[in-house]
Amino acid sequence: MVKKEVTVLNATGLHARPASMFVQTAGKFKSKIFVIKEGNSINAKSIMGIMAGGISQGTTIEIQAEGDDEAEAVDALVQLINDKFGE
């Protein structure tokens, strides 16, 4: 299992377009991927879960992945967040 903490920097957080980009990126990987926010585990491949997670700007989350491509999955999602989803 690979896990990394990251702080959401973009203005809208993980809502609407950024949430869609996040879920699409997570869906490219075979690993099981979860976002941990305040102890709650959210399936990173679920648009409804991510949007309902209330992950706003300034929120620190942990991204966890387990599987064959776990490191690549976590790195790709952390990079997406650090790049502010291209905003």
C-alpha positions as CSV (number, residue, x, y, z in Angstrom):
1,M,0.0,0.0,0.0
2,V,1.2,3.5,-0.9
3,K,-0.2,6.6,0.7
4,K,0.6,10.3,0.6
5,E,-0.9,13.4,2.2
6,V,-1.7,16.4,0.0
7,T,-3.5,19.7,0.6
8,V,-6.2,20.7,-2.0
9,L,-5.1,24.1,-3.4
10,N,-7.6,25.0,-6.1
11,A,-10.4,27.4,-5.4
12,T,-13.3,25.0,-5.8
13,G,-11.8,22.0,-4.1
14,L,-12.9,18.6,-5.3
15,H,-16.2,19.6,-6.7
16,A,-17.7,19.6,-10.2
17,R,-14.9,19.7,-12.9
18,P,-12.0,18.9,-10.5
19,A,-13.9,16.0,-9.0
20,S,-14.6,14.6,-12.5
21,M,-10.9,14.9,-13.4
22,F,-9.8,13.2,-10.2
23,V,-12.2,10.3,-10.7
24,Q,-11.2,9.9,-14.4
25,T,-7.5,9.9,-13.4
26,A,-8.2,7.3,-10.6
27,G,-10.1,5.2,-13.1
28,K,-7.1,4.8,-15.3
29,F,-5.4,2.6,-12.7
30,K,-6.1,-1.0,-11.6
31,S,-5.3,-0.4,-8.0
32,K,-8.0,0.2,-5.3
33,I,-7.7,3.9,-4.5
34,F,-9.2,5.7,-1.6
35,V,-9.2,9.3,-0.3
36,I,-9.1,9.6,3.5
37,K,-10.6,12.8,4.9
38,E,-10.9,13.2,8.7
39,G,-10.8,9.4,9.1
40,N,-13.5,8.8,6.5
41,S,-12.6,6.6,3.5
42,I,-14.0,7.6,0.1
43,N,-13.6,5.5,-3.1
44,A,-11.5,7.6,-5.4
45,K,-13.3,6.1,-8.4
46,S,-16.7,7.2,-7.3
47,I,-17.8,10.7,-8.5
48,M,-20.7,10.8,-6.0
49,G,-18.4,9.8,-3.2
50,I,-15.8,12.4,-4.1
51,M,-18.3,15.2,-4.5
52,A,-20.2,14.3,-1.3
53,G,-16.9,14.2,0.6
54,G,-16.9,18.0,1.1
55,I,-13.2,18.4,0.1
56,S,-12.7,22.1,-0.1
57,Q,-9.7,24.4,-0.7
58,G,-7.2,24.0,2.1
59,T,-8.4,20.5,3.1
60,T,-5.6,18.0,3.7
61,I,-6.4,14.5,2.5
62,E,-4.6,11.3,2.3
63,I,-4.6,9.3,-1.0
64,Q,-4.1,5.5,-0.5
65,A,-3.7,2.9,-3.2
66,E,-3.2,-0.8,-3.2
67,G,-2.5,-2.9,-6.2
68,D,-0.1,-3.4,-9.1
69,D,0.2,0.3,-10.1
70,E,-0.3,1.8,-6.6
71,A,2.7,4.1,-6.6
72,E,1.9,5.5,-10.1
73,A,-1.8,6.0,-9.1
74,V,-0.9,8.0,-5.9
75,D,1.7,10.0,-7.7
76,A,-0.7,10.9,-10.6
77,L,-3.5,12.0,-8.2
78,V,-1.1,14.0,-6.0
79,Q,0.3,15.8,-9.1
80,L,-3.2,16.6,-10.3
81,I,-4.0,18.2,-7.0
82,N,-0.7,20.1,-6.8
83,D,-1.2,21.4,-10.3
84,K,-4.6,22.8,-9.1
85,F,-6.4,20.8,-11.8
86,G,-5.0,23.1,-14.5
87,E,-6.8,26.2,-13.0
